[in-house]
Amino acid sequence: MTMTIYNRDNYILADSPLKKDLLKLFSKNDKMTILDIGGCEGEESIRYSRIFPFSSIYIFEPLPKNQKLVAENIIKYKVENVELIPLAVSDEDAISKFYVSSGHPENQLNDSNWDFGNKSSSLLNPEKSNNPDWLEFNDKIDVKTITLNTFLIKNKINEVDFIHMDVQGAELKVLRGAKSYLSKIKAIWLEVSNVELYKNQPFRADIECFMEANNFFLAKSEIEGNIGDQFYINKNYFKTFSLFKKQFHIKKSN
């Protein structure tokens, strides 16, 4: 059996799987506003900074340990257009419990350059029976939360070109917190699930209904088993939509 070796440097230096899709929407020279919500170690933000070097990228990460890694990676990879926002994004400006994940799968090499356990922390209480046995949630901390509505008003940002969201079940909290700004977000990449990994999380069907009701087109769906990612495009921004959507191929999933 071949074991996949995970390495942070290799991951960051590889192209984002969304690169081709994003370049169908935007030019590499565009001065974009990109939000990386639930940014973990900053890997995706660094990848996007290479695709769109003139963009302004804001990475939201509430976990102090991960914030340190974000800061280190920004320096290591000489990224100048990424700003760390040490907050969680939710549907209210408040103090919330944050459930901190950890652990390491037994069948993977213990490479200190890759952390399997730090990628599943959430504002929602985990449903342990539906998560891998090796994934632990031994700690919870208080974190400050902010809504997209508040953040965008404070920073005088009128439109958002792209959001990369990895918030472990809190997707609708983030989207609802955008309020009227939701209609001013051009594209969104987010995670969906058909099983309850976190208590009271929205299921894939809930997110699809919400996005459709808010005039977003599902341009790409990559689901393996019960978990995957989806790429949505705001119809308000693409007037030649009937022609444009033919550029995207929807991978059908159960």
Buried (B, 14 or more C-beta within 10 A) or exposed (E): EEEEEBEBEEBBEEEBEBBEBBEEBBEBEEEBBBBBBBBBBBBBBBBBBBBBEEBBBBBBBBBEEBBEBBBEBBEBBEBEBBEBBBBBBBBEBEEBEBBBBBBBEEEBEEEEEBBBBBBBBBBBBBBEEEBEEBBBBEEEEEBBBBBBBBBBEEEEBEBBBBBBBBBBBBBBBBBBBBBEBBBBBBBBBBBBBBBBBBEEBBBBEEBBEBBEEBBBBBBBBEBEEBEBBBBBBBBBBBEEBEEBBEEBEBEEBE
